[in-house]
């Protein structure tokens, strides 16, 4: 009997040890072991997906982001950057044969080109102030990006570097601000301003297409680039606030400017509210943009901006209203998430939408309606939980497919024909 009790106590003790070994408090070391996937981009031919994978080194206090490319079915996953630096913003070339991306390899963020033929990366830009949010023109000849420059220096990389050196390394470390908006959260303007520059890949020259004291593009709390090329690569639409007192205004307008530079035209000056996230239709006839609580379409021939989706009765912010053009530019897709869901945390909502959208876009051979539905369902599931990855849909998860609006030009006066 004693032997049985002894053996039973040993079993219970060992079981307790095993259970305690399996259950462990989530410590900071565990958090840094998690790697984050982001920025998925499908190649134009639909055969490959480029994405970023971010890892962390807690002892060294470092963050490393690399770019991977895999087949659309998830096979043949290949790491194309391995330089112990941050590599992000993958951009496919039109022929799907090469990939541009942004990297801090040289010290400041610059654009690099990865060629799949020789599996090598080449630095493309060398702008002294660094670059942000690169966008490749449809003809693959230009790269637009934003940069913090000294307005009086514009696109002159050398002059910007000299001015910045005097400001940061000179004997006097002081900055005089004589107007508001000299600081955004913890970042001081220190005489610099966000401008949009265009880099000509062939001539290797830079052009500042948004000169002056205005920030272009404006800061957008919901994220996004804030500018877009026209399909013919001849002009750029961007978001900026040219109010006399921008510190007292939440207004932002859409401006059109030739890629060669020149006077910018404000196409939303009659709307004193916020306009943003401009997207050209594939045929170049219209621009869709967010405006307060709705999406609008602007017609090039008439100069008129017409509301597409007005949603003041919904609790969700405009950023949650997803919109995209059909490939032929004839239709505009839009949808609202399930209004019965309660927003808890917006962290990761954009990435979760992109992941869901791409998943069904590939699965159903480019069916935009199904892609929007899964994207919204995944995003709403994430919005309902705290954290960037919590609440996400899993394989075989059940979800409600929201109604997707498909509007054509001429229907409900949503688009104005030329």
C-alpha positions in Angstrom: 0.0 0.0 0.0 2.8 2.4 1.0 4.6 1.5 -2.3 1.5 2.3 -4.3 1.0 5.6 -2.5 4.7 6.4 -3.1 4.5 5.7 -6.8 1.2 7.7 -7.0 2.9 10.7 -5.4 5.8 10.4 -7.8 3.5 10.4 -10.7 1.6 13.4 -9.4 4.8 15.2 -8.7 6.2 14.5 -12.2 2.9 15.5 -13.8 3.0 18.8 -11.9 6.6 19.5 -13.1 5.6 18.7 -16.7 2.5 21.0 -16.5 4.6 23.8 -15.0 7.2 23.3 -17.7 4.5 23.7 -20.4 2.9 26.8 -18.8 5.1 29.8 -18.6 4.5 33.5 -18.2 4.9 35.5 -21.4 8.1 37.5 -20.8 9.7 40.3 -22.8 12.2 37.8 -24.2 9.3 35.8 -25.7 7.8 39.0 -27.3 11.1 39.7 -29.1 11.1 36.2 -30.5 8.0 36.9 -32.5 8.6 37.9 -36.2 6.2 40.2 -37.9 5.1 39.8 -41.5 4.0 42.9 -43.5 3.7 44.8 -46.8 2.5 42.0 -49.1 2.7 43.0 -52.7 1.5 40.8 -55.6 3.6 40.9 -58.8 1.8 42.3 -61.9 1.6 38.9 -63.5 0.0 37.5 -60.3 2.6 34.7 -59.9 4.7 36.0 -56.9 4.3 37.8 -53.7 6.9 40.0 -52.1 6.6 40.8 -48.4 8.7 41.9 -45.4 9.7 39.9 -42.3 10.8 41.7 -39.2 12.9 40.1 -36.4 14.4 41.5 -33.2 17.7 41.1 -31.3 16.9 42.0 -27.7 20.5 41.9 -26.3 21.7 44.2 -29.0 18.5 46.3 -29.1 18.2 45.9 -32.9 15.4 45.5 -35.3 16.1 43.8 -38.7 13.6 43.7 -41.6 14.2 41.6 -44.7 12.3 41.1 -47.9 11.1 37.7 -49.0 9.6 36.5 -52.3 7.4 33.5 -52.7 5.1 31.9 -55.3 1.5 33.0 -55.2 0.6 29.5 -53.8 3.0 29.9 -50.9 5.8 27.7 -52.3 9.4 28.6 -53.0 9.9 31.1 -50.3 13.2 33.0 -50.8 14.9 35.7 -48.8 16.4 38.3 -51.1 18.0 40.7 -48.6 20.4 39.7 -45.9 22.4 42.7 -44.7 21.6 43.1 -41.0 19.7 46.4 -41.9 16.2 47.4 -42.5 14.8 46.6 -45.9 11.2 47.5 -46.7 8.7 49.0 -49.2 9.0 46.3 -52.0 7.9 47.6 -55.5 7.5 45.2 -58.5 8.6 46.4 -61.9 5.9 46.3 -64.6 7.3 43.1 -66.2 7.5 41.3 -62.8 11.1 40.5 -63.4 12.8 42.8 -60.9 12.0 44.4 -57.5 12.7 47.8 -56.1 12.9 48.3 -52.4 14.0 50.7 -49.7 17.0 50.0 -47.4 19.1 51.6 -44.8 22.2 49.8 -45.9 24.1 53.0 -46.8 23.1 54.7 -43.6 20.1 56.7 -44.8 17.0 55.1 -46.4 17.6 54.7 -50.2 16.0 52.8 -53.1 17.7 49.6 -54.3 17.0 47.3 -57.3 17.1 43.6 -56.9 17.4 41.7 -60.2 16.3 38.1 -60.1 18.6 37.1 -63.0 21.8 37.5 -61.1 20.3 37.7 -57.6 22.1 41.0 -56.8 21.0 44.3 -55.4 22.1 47.7 -56.7 21.7 51.1 -55.0 19.6 53.4 -57.2 19.1 56.6 -55.2 21.7 58.6 -53.2 19.7 61.5 -51.9 21.5 62.9 -48.8 18.4 63.5 -46.7 17.2 60.0 -47.2 13.8 59.0 -48.8 10.4 57.7 -47.6 7.5 56.0 -49.3 8.9 55.4 -52.8 6.3 55.0 -55.6 7.2 53.7 -59.0 5.6 55.3 -62.0 3.5 53.0 -64.3 6.1 53.4 -67.1 8.9 52.4 -64.7 10.9 55.5 -65.5 10.3 57.6 -62.4 10.4 57.1 -58.6 8.4 59.6 -56.5 9.3 59.8 -52.8 8.9 62.1 -49.8 11.9 63.6 -48.0 12.6 66.1 -45.2 14.4 68.9 -47.0 15.3 72.5 -46.4 12.8 74.4 -48.5 15.5 76.8 -49.8 17.5 73.7 -51.0 14.8 71.8 -52.7 16.0 68.8 -54.7 19.7 69.8 -54.4 21.1 66.9 -52.5 24.6 68.4 -51.9 23.2 71.8 -50.7 20.8 70.0 -48.3 23.7 68.0 -46.9 25.8 71.1 -46.4 23.0 73.0 -44.7 22.1 70.0 -42.5 25.8 69.6 -41.5 26.0 73.3 -40.5 22.8 73.0 -38.5 23.7 69.7 -36.7 27.5 70.0 -36.4 28.1 73.7 -36.3 29.3 75.6 -33.1 25.8 76.9 -32.4 23.2 74.2 -31.7 20.0 76.4 -31.7 16.9 76.6 -33.7 14.5 79.6 -33.9 10.9 78.9 -34.7 8.8 81.9 -35.6 5.6 80.1 -36.5 3.6 77.1 -35.3 3.8 73.5 -36.4 7.5 73.5 -35.6 7.1 70.2 -33.8 5.1 67.1 -34.4 4.9 65.0 -31.3 8.6 64.5 -30.5 10.0 65.5 -33.8 11.1 69.1 -34.4 11.0 70.6 -37.9 14.3 72.4 -37.4 13.9 74.4 -40.6 13.0 71.3 -42.7 9.8 70.5 -44.5 8.4 67.3 -46.1 8.5 67.6 -49.9 7.7 65.2 -52.7 10.7 64.6 -55.1 10.8 62.7 -58.3 13.9 60.7 -59.3 14.5 60.0 -63.0 16.0 56.5 -63.2 17.6 57.1 -66.6 19.2 60.5 -66.0 19.6 60.0 -62.2 18.3 63.5 -61.5 16.0 64.8 -58.8 13.1 67.3 -59.1 11.2 68.9 -56.2 7.6 69.1 -57.5 6.2 70.5 -54.2 8.5 73.5 -53.5 7.7 76.1 -50.8 7.0 76.1 -47.0 4.1 73.7 -47.2 4.3 70.0 -46.0 3.6 67.7 -48.9 2.2 65.2 -48.3 0.6 66.0 -45.0 0.8 63.7 -42.1 -2.0 61.1 -42.2 -2.9 59.4 -39.0 -4.4 56.4 -40.8 -1.2 55.9 -42.7 -0.8 55.8 -46.4 1.6 57.3 -49.0 -0.3 60.5 -49.8 0.5 60.7 -53.5 -0.1 58.7 -56.7 1.1 58.7 -60.3 -1.4 59.1 -63.1 -1.6 55.9 -65.3 0.3 57.8 -68.1 3.0 58.7 -65.7 2.7 62.4 -66.7 1.3 63.9 -63.5 1.2 63.3 -59.7 -1.8 63.8 -57.4 -0.8 64.5 -53.8 -2.3 65.7 -50.4 -1.3 69.0 -48.9 -2.7 71.7 -46.6 -2.0 75.2 -48.0 -4.1 77.0 -45.3 -2.7 80.2 -44.0 -2.7 78.7 -40.5 -2.3 74.9 -40.9 -1.9 74.6 -37.1 -5.5 75.7 -36.7 -7.0 73.7 -39.6 -7.6 70.0 -40.4 -8.2 70.9 -44.0 -6.2 69.0 -46.6 -6.6 69.2 -50.4 -5.7 67.2 -53.5 -3.3 68.8 -55.9 -2.3 67.9 -59.4 1.2 68.7 -60.6 3.2 67.6 -63.8 6.0 65.2 -63.1 8.3 67.8 -64.8 7.3 70.3 -62.2 5.3 73.5 -62.4 2.2 75.1 -60.9 0.1 72.7 -58.8 -3.7 72.8 -59.2 -5.9 72.4 -56.2 -8.8 70.2 -57.3 -10.7 70.2 -54.0 -10.5 73.8 -53.0 -14.3 74.1 -52.5 -14.2 71.4 -49.8 -12.9 72.9 -46.6 -12.6 69.5 -44.9 -9.9 66.8 -45.2 -9.3 65.1 -48.6 -6.8 62.2 -48.8 -5.7 58.8 -50.1 -6.0 59.6 -53.8 -6.2 56.7 -56.3 -6.4 57.1 -60.0 -8.7 54.9 -62.1 -6.8 52.6 -64.4 -8.0 54.5 -67.5 -6.8 57.8 -65.9 -10.3 59.5 -66.3 -11.1 59.7 -62.5 -9.5 60.1 -59.1 -11.1 58.5 -56.1 -10.3 60.0 -52.7 -11.5 60.0 -49.1 -13.4 63.1 -47.9 -14.5 63.2 -44.2 -17.2 60.5 -44.0 -17.4 59.6 -47.7 -15.4 58.7 -50.8 -15.4 61.0 -53.8 -14.7 60.7 -57.5 -13.2 63.7 -59.3 -13.6 63.9 -63.1 -10.8 65.4 -65.1 -12.9 66.9 -67.8 -15.4 68.8 -65.7 -13.4 69.6 -62.5 -16.3 68.3 -60.5 -16.0 66.1 -57.4 -18.9 63.8 -56.9 -19.7 61.8 -53.7 -19.5 58.1 -54.1 -20.1 56.6 -50.7 -21.6 58.8 -48.0 -21.6 57.0 -44.6 -22.3 59.4 -41.7 -24.7 57.0 -40.1 -21.9 54.4 -39.6 -19.8 54.3 -36.4 -16.7 53.3 -38.4 -14.1 56.0 -39.5 -13.5 56.7 -43.2 -10.3 54.7 -43.1 -12.4 51.6 -42.6 -14.4 52.2 -45.9 -12.5 50.2 -48.5 -12.6 51.3 -52.1 -10.9 50.2 -55.4 -11.4 50.5 -59.1 -12.0 47.5 -61.3 -9.0 46.7 -63.7 -10.8 48.2 -66.6 -11.7 51.4 -64.7 -15.4 51.1 -65.4 -16.5 50.2 -61.9 -15.8 51.3 -58.3 -16.0 48.8 -55.5 -16.7 49.8 -52.0 -17.9 48.2 -48.8 -18.4 49.0 -45.1 -17.5 46.6 -42.3 -20.1 45.0 -40.1 -21.5 47.9 -38.0 -22.5 45.4 -35.2 -18.8 45.0 -34.3 -17.3 47.3 -31.7 -13.9 48.9 -32.3 -11.4 48.1 -29.5 -8.0 48.8 -31.1 -7.1 49.9 -34.6 -3.5 48.6 -34.5 -2.8 46.3 -37.4 -6.2 46.8 -39.1 -4.6 47.9 -42.4 -2.3 44.9 -42.6 -5.0 42.5 -41.6 -7.2 43.8 -44.4 -4.3 43.5 -46.9 -3.7 39.9 -45.8 -7.3 38.9 -46.2 -7.8 40.7 -49.5 -4.7 39.1 -51.1 -5.7 35.7 -49.8 -9.1 35.5 -51.6 -7.8 37.6 -54.6 -5.4 34.8 -55.3 -7.7 32.0 -54.3 -10.6 33.2 -56.5 -8.5 34.3 -59.5 -8.8 38.1 -59.1 -12.4 38.2 -57.8 -12.4 41.7 -56.2 -15.7 41.3 -54.4 -14.7 38.2 -52.5 -11.3 39.7 -51.8 -12.9 42.8 -50.3 -15.2 40.7 -48.2 -12.5 38.6 -46.6 -10.2 41.6 -46.2 -12.9 43.5 -44.3 -13.9 40.4 -42.2 -10.2 39.9 -41.2 -9.8 43.6 -40.4 -12.9 43.8 -38.3 -11.9 40.7 -36.4 -8.6 42.5 -35.6 -10.4 45.7 -34.7 -12.4 43.9 -32.1 -9.4 42.8 -30.1 -6.4 44.6 -28.6 -3.1 44.1 -30.5 -1.9 43.9 -34.1 -2.3 40.1 -34.5 -5.1 39.2 -32.1 -8.6 38.2 -33.3 -7.4 37.4 -36.8 -9.4 34.8 -38.8 -7.9 31.3 -38.9 -8.3 28.6 -41.4 -12.0 27.5 -41.7 -13.1 30.5 -39.6 -16.7 31.5 -40.2 -17.4 35.2 -41.0 -20.2 37.3 -42.5 -19.6 38.5 -46.1 -20.6 42.2 -46.2 -22.4 43.6 -49.2 -20.0 45.1 -51.7 -21.3 48.0 -53.8 -20.3 47.9 -57.5 -21.1 51.2 -59.2 -20.6 51.9 -62.8 -20.1 55.3 -64.5 -23.5 56.7 -65.4 -25.2 54.8 -62.5 -26.7 56.9 -59.7 -24.7 59.9 -61.0 -21.6 58.6 -59.3 -19.3 59.3 -62.2 -19.5 62.0 -64.8 -18.7 60.9 -68.4 -16.2 62.9 -70.4 
